[in-house]
Amino acid sequence: MDVDVRDHGQSRYTVHVSLTEGEVRGAFDRTYQQLSDRGGIKGFRPGKVPRQIIDRNYDYEMIQAATYEYVVQDRLQQALEEHDLRPLDQVDIEQGSPPDEEEELATSIKAGLVDEEETEEVDEDAEEHDHECDEDCDHDHEEIALVEGEPFDFYTTFTAYPRPELPDLSELKLRRPVVEITDEEVDERIEQLQRINAEEVDPDRSTIEEGDVVVVDLKIVLEDEDADEASAQEQEIAIGDRQYIADIDKALVGHESGDTVEVDYTFEDDHPDAEVAGKAARVIAEIDSFSARELPELDDDFARSLGDYSGMDDLRESIREELQTAADREADQELHRQVTRHLIEQTEVELPEEFIDGAAEQGLDDLRGQLQQAGMSLEEFAETSDIDETELLENQRAQAQGSLTLRFALEALAREKDIEVTDEDMAQELQRIAEESGGDLQMVEQAAAVQPNFTDEVQERVMRRKVLDDVVAAAEIEEVPREEYEAEKEAEAATRAAEAEEDGQEEDAADEVDAEDLSGEIDKEEAAETSKESTEAAEDENVRESESQ
């Protein structure tokens, strides 16, 4: 078997397979032997049926078709494996030899794969070639019968998975931001628990103080609105939490029930709601009532009330371990992000334009959907952000390029390192999703069973995490204090921003991509949403099954 592979660029290939007379004859022999082994012909044992008897009992065109299917599938698979090519979609087989370079180039131009500036020269060459071979060339590649004892050619042109050129990871150096939990951080968490477990009591005073819980009727009146026409909403405000618009909680201190408190406020220019972005407003709070919070004593009884703790020392140690575990997990995720950024920046891969365009359009559609949920159109967002839709699409293209580069780099690494996702890996990941989302493990497992897309997404996340873990394990890791590491990152970001502003250019695609998201790390919110959607679909499937029964 002779195999010729033409690389057209942008992951487009033509694979041409030529079989000799002997190979074709051997393929027919195989088909005849299979039919003989099948048996069922009276007077002959399976495997002992002569060829002439098979010809009497089977249509010869069927024998040709079966042989053709075997030849094409088996030999093409061999050729693809030999040249490490993986078609993205099902390939179309053409019998005979592929067109020459002029015809192929003309076809590529029509498909948008080659710059149209080359069309004039190609058109002239192709026209001359067509004239010369009108009588001899088979442009339509009509079906050619596979003839026993004669050579046979076939070819296919397809888009393959890009083959990235990976960076050398043998001397990769990473910096792990480490933190040692302080007594102050433990004290802060205990104080949070103390406030959460506070008891609300009637105050023995008429004015509001720090720590009180206040019930107000709250209005937000824009500069061009009438306060009398604005609607009020009842809201409970904990004084001192500092989580409220215009620090209205701070302004309530010293006031009494029945008082009305007003605070001026200006919304940010980039506020997602275009109707309020950049506008001045008055925050008006009419005080209905308030209560004091009586904090519990921080003693051993308080610790025991929170769980299986022997006392305050045990509680403090448990909190310290919990905070340290979270800090260590974040440090490990930062190592993943560093590997991700390195792969995006250093991997060389020729991405098909249709890949980038498709991913960019999908990203734009996702953004449009998110904005619609927030009550905002894409046009309004673009206007508020002082950017047009063309620039939005270009930004999405930059992100898509980084995302695709990472995807193919991780896939290549997984194949290179022979990393596979086991059933145990999948079970652990589904357990993790259930725990982080607060969902039911059985429903998550059922969702994975009935939703192939969900299963594929989970499998891909596991694969990516395993690949990144493998790269991190082999890297040289320097531990640095978290404060130092974060200061370095801020300085680098400021330098990049200054350079981008000076050059008048957008940041590099690698900077556009959220490395944490692309590394497959799922935060609790994402896991919850994934689990919710998947379990709902599983429930729907159960309903359909019960109805059919």
C-alpha positions as CSV (number, residue, x, y, z in Angstrom):
1,M,0.0,0.0,0.0
2,D,1.3,3.4,-1.0
3,V,0.1,6.5,0.9
4,D,0.5,10.1,-0.1
5,V,-0.4,12.9,2.2
6,R,-0.8,16.5,1.1
7,D,-0.9,19.2,3.7
8,H,-3.0,22.2,2.5
9,G,-2.5,24.3,5.7
10,Q,-5.0,25.1,8.5
11,S,-5.2,21.4,9.3
12,R,-6.6,20.5,5.9
13,Y,-5.2,17.3,4.4
14,T,-5.7,15.0,1.4
15,V,-4.8,11.3,2.0
16,H,-4.3,9.3,-1.2
17,V,-4.1,5.5,-0.9
18,S,-2.9,3.3,-3.8
19,L,-3.4,-0.5,-3.6
20,T,-1.5,-3.0,-5.8
21,E,-3.2,-5.8,-7.8
22,G,-2.1,-8.3,-5.2
23,E,-3.5,-6.2,-2.3
24,V,-6.9,-6.0,-4.1
25,R,-6.9,-9.7,-4.8
26,G,-6.1,-10.4,-1.2
27,A,-9.0,-8.2,-0.1
28,F,-11.4,-10.2,-2.4
29,D,-10.0,-13.5,-1.0
30,R,-10.8,-12.2,2.5
31,T,-14.4,-11.5,1.5
32,Y,-14.8,-14.9,-0.1
33,Q,-13.4,-16.6,3.0
34,Q,-15.7,-14.8,5.3
35,L,-18.7,-15.9,3.2
36,S,-17.4,-19.4,3.3
37,D,-17.0,-19.3,7.0
38,R,-20.5,-18.1,7.4
39,G,-21.8,-21.4,6.0
40,G,-25.5,-21.9,5.4
41,I,-25.0,-23.4,1.9
42,K,-26.5,-26.9,1.7
43,G,-23.9,-29.6,1.2
44,F,-20.9,-27.6,2.4
45,R,-19.4,-27.2,5.8
46,P,-18.6,-23.7,7.0
47,G,-15.2,-22.6,5.8
48,K,-15.2,-25.3,3.0
49,V,-17.4,-23.6,0.4
50,P,-15.7,-23.4,-3.0
51,R,-15.5,-19.9,-4.6
52,Q,-17.6,-20.9,-7.6
53,I,-20.4,-22.1,-5.3
54,I,-20.3,-18.7,-3.4
55,D,-20.6,-16.9,-6.8
56,R,-23.7,-18.9,-7.5
57,N,-25.3,-18.0,-4.1
58,Y,-24.3,-14.4,-3.7
59,D,-24.6,-11.4,-6.0
60,Y,-21.2,-10.4,-7.3
61,E,-21.9,-6.7,-6.7
62,M,-22.5,-7.4,-3.1
63,I,-19.2,-9.1,-2.9
64,Q,-17.6,-6.1,-4.5
65,A,-19.3,-3.7,-2.1
66,A,-18.3,-5.7,1.0
67,T,-14.7,-5.8,-0.3
68,Y,-14.7,-2.1,-1.1
69,E,-16.0,-1.2,2.4
70,Y,-13.3,-3.3,4.0
71,V,-10.5,-1.9,1.8
72,V,-11.5,1.7,2.3
73,Q,-12.0,1.5,6.1
74,D,-9.1,-0.8,6.9
75,R,-6.5,0.9,4.7
76,L,-7.6,4.4,5.4
77,Q,-7.4,3.7,9.2
78,Q,-3.9,2.4,8.7
79,A,-2.9,5.5,6.7
80,L,-4.4,7.9,9.3
81,E,-2.6,6.1,12.2
82,E,0.7,6.0,10.3
83,H,0.6,9.7,9.8
84,D,-1.0,10.6,13.1
85,L,-4.1,12.3,11.5
86,R,-7.5,12.4,13.3
87,P,-10.3,13.7,11.1
88,L,-12.7,16.0,13.0
89,D,-15.8,14.6,11.2
90,Q,-16.8,11.6,9.1
91,V,-14.7,11.6,5.9
92,D,-16.0,11.4,2.4
93,I,-14.2,8.9,0.1
94,E,-13.5,9.6,-3.5
95,Q,-12.4,6.8,-5.8
96,G,-9.5,7.3,-8.1
97,S,-6.6,9.8,-7.7
98,P,-7.0,13.2,-6.3
99,P,-7.0,16.3,-8.6
100,D,-3.7,17.9,-9.3
101,E,-2.4,21.0,-7.4
102,E,-4.1,23.6,-9.6
103,E,-7.5,22.0,-9.2
104,E,-7.0,21.6,-5.5
105,L,-5.9,25.2,-5.1
106,A,-9.0,26.4,-7.0
107,T,-11.2,24.3,-4.7
108,S,-9.5,25.6,-1.6
109,I,-10.1,29.2,-2.8
110,K,-13.8,28.5,-3.3
111,A,-13.9,27.1,0.2
112,G,-12.2,30.2,1.6
113,L,-9.1,28.3,2.7
114,V,-6.7,30.3,0.4
115,D,-6.3,34.0,-0.1
116,E,-8.5,35.1,-3.0
117,E,-5.6,37.3,-4.3
118,E,-4.3,34.1,-5.9
119,T,-7.5,33.4,-7.8
120,E,-6.6,35.1,-11.1
121,E,-3.5,33.0,-11.7
122,V,-5.1,29.8,-10.6
123,D,-8.2,30.4,-12.7
124,E,-6.1,30.8,-15.8
125,D,-4.1,27.6,-15.0
126,A,-7.3,25.7,-14.1
127,E,-9.1,26.8,-17.3
128,E,-6.2,25.7,-19.4
129,H,-6.0,22.4,-17.6
130,D,-9.7,21.8,-17.9
131,H,-9.5,22.4,-21.6
132,E,-6.7,19.9,-22.0
133,C,-8.3,17.1,-20.1
134,D,-12.0,17.5,-21.0
135,E,-12.0,14.1,-22.6
136,D,-9.6,12.2,-20.3
137,C,-10.3,13.6,-16.8
138,D,-13.0,12.3,-14.5
139,H,-13.9,15.4,-12.5
140,D,-17.1,13.9,-11.1
141,H,-15.3,10.9,-9.7
142,E,-18.2,8.6,-10.5
143,E,-18.2,5.3,-8.7
144,I,-15.4,3.0,-9.9
145,A,-16.0,-0.7,-9.5
146,L,-13.3,-2.4,-7.4
147,V,-12.0,-5.1,-9.8
148,E,-10.2,-8.2,-8.5
149,G,-6.6,-8.3,-9.8
150,E,-6.5,-4.6,-10.7
151,P,-4.9,-1.8,-8.8
152,F,-7.2,0.6,-6.9
153,D,-6.8,4.2,-5.7
154,F,-9.0,6.3,-3.4
155,Y,-8.5,9.5,-1.5
156,T,-10.2,11.8,1.0
157,T,-9.8,15.5,1.9
158,F,-10.7,16.5,5.4
159,T,-10.0,18.8,8.3
160,A,-8.0,17.1,11.1
161,Y,-7.5,17.8,14.7
162,P,-4.6,20.3,14.7
163,R,-1.3,18.9,15.7
164,P,0.3,21.4,18.1
165,E,4.0,21.8,18.6
166,L,4.3,21.7,22.3
167,P,6.8,23.7,24.3
168,D,9.6,21.9,26.2
169,L,8.2,21.2,29.7
170,S,11.2,19.3,31.0
171,E,12.7,22.4,32.7
172,L,9.4,24.2,33.6
173,K,9.7,26.3,36.6
174,L,6.6,27.3,38.7
175,R,6.1,29.6,41.6
176,R,3.7,28.4,44.3
177,P,2.2,31.2,46.5
178,V,2.1,29.9,50.0
179,V,0.4,31.4,53.1
180,E,0.6,30.5,56.8
181,I,-2.7,31.1,58.5
182,T,-2.4,33.7,61.3
183,D,-4.1,34.0,64.6
184,E,-5.8,37.2,63.3
185,E,-7.4,35.3,60.5
186,V,-8.7,32.6,62.8
187,D,-10.1,35.3,65.2
188,E,-11.9,37.0,62.2
189,R,-13.6,33.7,61.3
190,I,-14.6,33.1,64.9
191,E,-16.1,36.6,65.1
192,Q,-18.0,35.9,61.9
193,L,-19.5,32.8,63.6
194,Q,-20.2,34.8,66.7
195,R,-22.2,37.4,64.6
196,I,-24.0,34.7,62.7
197,N,-25.1,33.1,65.9
198,A,-26.1,36.3,67.6
199,E,-29.6,36.6,69.1
200,E,-31.8,39.5,68.2
201,V,-33.2,41.3,71.2
202,D,-35.3,44.4,71.9
203,P,-32.9,47.3,72.5
204,D,-33.1,49.4,75.7
205,R,-32.4,52.5,73.7
206,S,-34.1,54.6,71.0
207,T,-31.2,55.2,68.6
208,I,-29.4,52.8,66.2
209,E,-25.9,51.6,67.1
210,E,-23.2,49.6,65.3
211,G,-24.2,45.9,65.1
212,D,-28.0,46.5,65.1
213,V,-30.3,44.9,62.6
214,V,-32.5,47.5,60.9
215,V,-35.7,47.0,58.9
216,V,-36.1,49.8,56.3
217,D,-38.2,50.7,53.3
218,L,-35.5,51.4,50.7
219,K,-35.8,53.5,47.6
220,I,-33.2,54.3,44.9
221,V,-34.2,57.5,43.1
222,L,-32.3,58.4,39.9
223,E,-31.5,62.0,39.1
224,D,-34.2,62.2,36.5
225,E,-36.9,60.5,38.6
226,D,-39.5,61.8,41.1
227,A,-39.0,60.3,44.6
228,D,-42.8,60.0,45.1
229,E,-43.1,57.8,42.0
230,A,-40.2,55.5,43.0
231,S,-41.2,52.2,44.6
232,A,-39.8,51.1,48.0
233,Q,-38.7,47.7,49.0
234,E,-38.5,46.4,52.5
235,Q,-35.0,45.3,53.4
236,E,-33.1,44.2,56.5
237,I,-29.8,45.8,57.0
238,A,-27.1,44.7,59.4
239,I,-25.2,47.7,60.6
240,G,-21.4,47.3,60.2
241,D,-21.5,44.7,57.4
242,R,-20.6,47.4,54.8
243,Q,-22.3,45.4,52.1
244,Y,-24.9,48.0,51.1
245,I,-25.1,50.6,48.4
246,A,-23.7,54.0,49.3
247,D,-22.8,52.7,52.8
248,I,-26.4,53.4,53.8
249,D,-25.9,51.1,56.8
250,K,-23.3,53.5,58.2
251,A,-25.7,56.5,57.7
252,L,-28.4,54.8,59.8
253,V,-26.3,55.0,63.0
254,G,-27.7,57.5,65.5
255,H,-31.2,57.6,64.0
256,E,-34.5,56.3,65.4
257,S,-37.5,54.4,64.1
258,G,-39.6,56.6,61.8
259,D,-36.6,58.6,60.6
260,T,-35.8,58.9,56.9
261,V,-32.2,58.8,55.9
262,E,-30.9,59.9,52.5
263,V,-27.5,59.3,50.9
264,D,-26.2,60.5,47.6
265,Y,-24.7,57.9,45.3
266,T,-23.3,57.7,41.7
267,F,-23.4,54.5,39.8
268,E,-20.2,53.3,38.0
269,D,-19.8,54.1,34.3
270,D,-19.4,50.5,33.5
271,H,-22.4,49.3,35.5
272,P,-24.0,46.4,33.7
273,D,-27.4,48.0,33.8
274,A,-27.2,50.7,31.0
275,E,-30.2,52.5,32.5
276,V,-28.3,53.5,35.7
277,A,-24.7,53.4,34.5
278,G,-22.9,56.7,35.3
279,K,-26.1,58.3,36.8
280,A,-26.4,60.1,40.1
281,A,-29.0,58.8,42.6
282,R,-30.4,59.3,46.0
283,V,-30.7,56.3,48.4
284,I,-33.6,56.8,50.7
285,A,-34.2,54.6,53.7
286,E,-37.3,55.0,55.9
287,I,-36.6,53.2,59.2
288,D,-39.4,50.9,60.3
289,S,-37.8,49.2,63.3
290,F,-34.5,47.9,64.6
291,S,-33.2,45.3,67.0
292,A,-29.9,44.8,68.9
293,R,-27.8,41.7,68.4
294,E,-26.7,40.0,71.6
295,L,-23.4,38.2,70.8
296,P,-22.8,34.8,72.5
297,E,-19.8,34.4,74.8
298,L,-16.7,33.0,73.1
299,D,-16.3,30.1,75.5
300,D,-16.2,26.3,75.3
301,D,-20.0,26.1,75.4
302,F,-20.2,28.3,72.3
303,A,-17.6,26.0,70.5
304,R,-19.6,22.9,71.4
305,S,-22.8,24.5,70.1
306,L,-21.3,24.7,66.7
307,G,-20.5,21.0,66.3
308,D,-18.4,18.2,67.6
309,Y,-15.7,20.3,69.3
310,S,-14.4,19.8,72.8
311,G,-13.9,23.5,73.3
312,M,-12.5,26.7,71.9
313,D,-9.0,25.4,71.4
314,D,-10.4,22.5,69.3
315,L,-12.6,25.0,67.3
316,R,-9.7,27.3,66.7
317,E,-7.5,24.4,65.5
318,S,-10.3,23.1,63.2
319,I,-10.8,26.6,61.7
320,R,-7.0,27.0,61.2
321,E,-6.9,23.6,59.3
322,E,-9.9,24.6,57.2
323,L,-8.4,27.9,56.2
324,Q,-5.0,26.3,55.5
325,T,-6.6,23.7,53.3
326,A,-8.5,26.3,51.3
327,A,-5.2,28.4,51.0
328,D,-3.3,25.3,49.8
329,R,-6.0,24.4,47.3
330,E,-5.9,27.9,45.9
331,A,-2.1,27.7,45.7
332,D,-2.3,24.4,43.7
333,Q,-4.9,26.0,41.4
334,E,-2.5,28.9,40.8
335,L,0.1,26.3,39.6
336,H,-2.5,25.0,37.2
337,R,-3.1,28.6,35.9
338,Q,0.6,29.1,35.4
339,V,0.9,25.9,33.3
340,T,-2.2,27.0,31.4
341,R,-0.8,30.4,30.6
342,H,2.5,28.8,29.6
343,L,0.8,26.4,27.2
344,I,-1.3,29.1,25.6
345,E,1.7,31.4,25.1
346,Q,4.3,28.8,24.0
347,T,2.3,26.2,22.0
348,E,2.5,26.6,18.3
349,V,-0.6,25.4,16.4
350,E,-2.2,26.2,13.1
351,L,-5.9,26.6,13.9
352,P,-8.4,26.4,11.1
353,E,-10.2,29.8,10.7
354,E,-13.6,28.1,10.8
355,F,-12.6,26.8,14.3
356,I,-11.8,30.2,15.5
357,D,-14.9,31.8,13.9
358,G,-17.2,29.2,15.3
359,A,-15.8,29.4,18.8
360,A,-15.9,33.3,18.7
361,E,-19.5,33.3,17.5
362,Q,-20.4,30.8,20.3
363,G,-18.7,33.1,22.8
364,L,-20.6,36.1,21.5
365,D,-23.9,34.1,21.8
366,D,-23.0,33.1,25.4
367,L,-22.3,36.8,26.2
368,R,-25.6,37.8,24.6
369,G,-27.5,35.3,26.7
370,Q,-25.8,36.4,29.9
371,L,-26.6,40.1,29.2
372,Q,-30.2,39.2,28.4
373,Q,-30.5,37.5,31.8
374,A,-29.3,40.8,33.3
375,G,-31.9,42.8,31.3
376,M,-29.4,44.2,28.9
377,S,-28.9,43.9,25.1
378,L,-25.5,43.3,23.4
379,E,-25.9,46.7,21.7
380,E,-26.5,48.5,25.1
381,F,-23.5,46.7,26.6
382,A,-21.3,47.7,23.6
383,E,-22.4,51.3,23.9
384,T,-21.9,51.4,27.7
385,S,-18.4,49.8,27.3
386,D,-17.6,52.3,24.5
387,I,-16.9,49.4,22.1
388,D,-18.6,48.3,18.9
389,E,-19.8,44.8,18.0
390,T,-16.9,44.3,15.6
391,E,-14.4,44.9,18.5
392,L,-16.5,42.6,20.7
393,L,-16.2,39.8,18.1
394,E,-12.5,40.4,17.7
395,N,-12.1,40.1,21.5
396,Q,-14.1,36.8,21.3
397,R,-11.8,35.6,18.5
398,A,-8.7,36.3,20.7
399,Q,-10.3,34.4,23.6
400,A,-11.3,31.6,21.2
401,Q,-7.8,31.3,19.8
402,G,-6.3,31.0,23.3
403,S,-9.0,28.5,24.3
404,L,-8.5,26.3,21.3
405,T,-4.7,26.4,21.6
406,L,-5.0,25.2,25.2
407,R,-7.6,22.5,24.3
408,F,-5.4,21.0,21.6
409,A,-2.2,21.3,23.7
410,L,-3.8,19.4,26.6
411,E,-5.2,16.8,24.3
412,A,-1.7,16.3,22.8
413,L,-0.2,16.1,26.2
414,A,-2.8,13.5,27.3
415,R,-1.9,11.3,24.3
416,E,1.8,11.8,24.8
417,K,1.7,10.9,28.5
418,D,-0.9,8.1,27.9
419,I,-3.3,9.7,30.4
420,E,-6.8,8.2,30.5
421,V,-9.9,8.8,32.5
422,T,-10.9,5.8,34.5
423,D,-14.4,4.8,35.9
424,E,-13.0,5.6,39.3
425,D,-12.0,9.1,38.1
426,M,-15.5,9.7,36.8
427,A,-17.1,8.5,40.0
428,Q,-14.9,10.8,42.1
429,E,-15.7,13.8,39.9
430,L,-19.5,13.2,40.1
431,Q,-19.2,13.0,43.8
432,R,-17.3,16.2,43.8
433,I,-20.0,18.0,41.7
434,A,-22.7,16.7,44.0
435,E,-20.9,17.9,47.1
436,E,-20.0,21.3,45.8
437,S,-23.5,21.9,44.4
438,G,-25.3,20.6,47.4
439,G,-27.1,18.2,45.0
440,D,-27.9,14.5,45.3
441,L,-25.2,12.1,44.1
442,Q,-27.7,9.7,42.7
443,M,-29.4,12.3,40.6
444,V,-26.0,13.6,39.3
445,E,-25.0,10.0,38.4
446,Q,-28.4,9.6,36.6
447,A,-27.8,12.8,34.7
448,A,-24.5,11.5,33.5
449,A,-26.1,8.3,32.4
450,V,-28.8,10.0,30.3
451,Q,-26.9,13.0,29.0
452,P,-23.9,12.2,26.8
453,N,-22.9,15.9,26.6
454,F,-22.8,16.2,30.3
455,T,-20.7,13.1,30.6
456,D,-18.3,14.3,27.9
457,E,-17.9,17.7,29.7
458,V,-17.1,16.0,33.0
459,Q,-14.7,13.6,31.4
460,E,-12.9,16.5,29.7
461,R,-12.6,18.3,33.0
462,V,-11.1,15.3,34.6
463,M,-8.7,14.8,31.8
464,R,-7.5,18.3,31.9
465,R,-7.0,18.2,35.6
466,K,-5.0,15.0,35.4
467,V,-2.8,16.4,32.6
468,L,-2.2,19.6,34.5
469,D,-1.4,17.6,37.7
470,D,1.1,15.6,35.8
471,V,2.9,18.6,34.4
472,V,3.0,20.3,37.8
473,A,4.3,17.1,39.4
474,A,7.3,17.1,37.0
475,A,8.0,20.8,37.3
476,E,10.5,22.6,39.5
477,I,8.4,24.5,42.1
478,E,9.6,27.5,44.1
479,E,7.5,28.5,47.1
480,V,7.1,32.2,47.7
481,P,5.0,34.2,50.2
482,R,1.5,34.9,48.8
483,E,1.8,38.7,49.4
484,E,5.1,38.8,47.3
485,Y,3.5,36.7,44.6
486,E,0.4,38.9,44.3
487,A,2.5,42.0,44.3
488,E,4.5,40.6,41.4
489,K,1.3,39.8,39.5
490,E,-0.1,43.2,40.0
491,A,3.2,44.8,38.8
492,E,3.2,42.5,35.7
493,A,-0.4,43.4,34.9
494,A,0.3,47.1,35.2
495,T,3.3,46.8,32.9
496,R,1.3,44.9,30.3
497,A,-1.5,47.5,30.5
498,A,0.9,50.3,30.0
499,E,2.6,48.6,27.1
500,A,-0.8,47.9,25.5
501,E,-1.9,51.5,25.9
502,E,1.4,52.8,24.5
503,D,1.2,50.5,21.5
504,G,-2.5,51.2,21.0
505,Q,-3.2,47.5,20.9
506,E,-5.3,45.0,22.7
507,E,-3.6,42.6,25.1
508,D,-2.3,39.3,23.8
509,A,-4.7,36.5,23.4
510,A,-3.1,34.6,26.3
511,D,-4.0,37.5,28.6
512,E,-7.5,37.6,27.3
513,V,-8.1,34.0,28.3
514,D,-9.1,33.1,31.9
515,A,-6.6,30.4,32.6
516,E,-8.5,29.1,35.6
517,D,-11.7,28.5,33.6
518,L,-9.8,26.9,30.8
519,S,-7.8,24.6,33.1
520,G,-11.1,22.9,33.9
521,E,-11.3,24.0,37.5
522,I,-15.0,24.3,38.5
523,D,-16.0,26.7,41.3
524,K,-19.0,25.9,43.5
525,E,-21.4,28.1,41.5
526,E,-20.5,26.4,38.2
527,A,-20.8,23.0,39.7
528,A,-24.2,23.9,41.2
529,E,-25.5,25.1,37.9
530,T,-24.2,22.1,36.1
531,S,-25.7,19.7,38.6
532,K,-29.0,21.6,38.6
533,E,-29.4,21.5,34.8
534,S,-28.3,17.9,34.6
535,T,-30.5,16.6,37.4
536,E,-33.5,18.4,36.0
537,A,-32.9,16.7,32.7
538,A,-32.6,13.3,34.5
539,E,-35.9,13.9,36.3
540,D,-37.5,14.7,33.0
541,E,-36.2,11.5,31.6
542,N,-37.6,9.6,34.6
543,V,-41.0,11.1,33.9
544,R,-40.9,10.1,30.3
545,E,-39.9,6.6,31.2
546,S,-42.7,6.2,33.8
547,E,-45.3,7.6,31.4
548,S,-44.2,5.1,28.7
549,Q,-44.5,2.2,31.2
